[in-house]
Amino acid sequence: MSHPLWSDEYWLLLMQLYQRKPAGIKPLYSRGMVELSLELHIPPHYLYEQMFRLRRAGTPHLERLWATYGENPRRLSRDIKKLRSMAGFSNAAAFYEGVAVNESFESDFRPVPSCGGIMPMMLIIILDLYFRLTPATMVRNTPEITELAKLMGMKPDTVVEVMETFQTLDPYLNRKDAEPSQFTEECRKIWKRYGNGNPEELSSLAAQLKAYFK
C-alpha cells in the first residue's frame, strides 16, 4: 500500500541509507531510519518496508537505480544533494498541498522541553523496564537502570525520577498524594497508551526503539 507522501525520488535516499556501513537493511527504529522518516514525514515502518523492496529490486525502475547508483556512491550523493535543494523538499505539508500529515509517530521522536529534552520514545523504553522491576529496585545503582541510562545517554537519577513518576500513575500502587514532577504530563500520555496494554507488545516495541541509540 502506497503512502500519500511517498515519491519515487526518495528511493535515492533509501539507497544511500541502505549502503551506509554496515550495508544492508537497517533496523526499523535505527537513528538513520528515524531521521529520514522525520525529514519526509513518512512513518519508519513504511520506509522499512520500502527498503526491503529496494533490496529485492523487483521492478525495472529499481533495477535501473541499482545499475546507475549501486557502484557509484559519488553520483548518488551528488544527485541526493540536488534533490534536497529542491523547493518544498522536507516540507511535505506544503509540497503536497491538500494532503494531511499525520504527526503521531513524529512526536515520539521530538524532545520535550518541559522534560529536559527527553523524547517520548525514551519514556516508552523506561516504562518497559518499569514493569520488569519492583519499586524497591527502582534506584540508581540497580544494574538494569545504569545500563539503560548509559544506552540512552542519561543520568541514572533521571531514569529513577521517571520511574517514580510512573509509580504515581500506577493504579496498583495508589500513590495519589505524590507531588507531580516535570515528567508527569508526558508520562501520563505514555501510561495511557501502554500502561494497560499487552506487556509483550510493549517489550517488543521497546527493544526496537533501543536500536536508535546503537
Summary of the structure (lengths in Angstrom):
residues: 214
radius of gyration: 20.3
end to end distance: 30.0
largest distance: 64.9
contacts: 571
relative contact order: 0.11
helix: 62%
strand: 1%
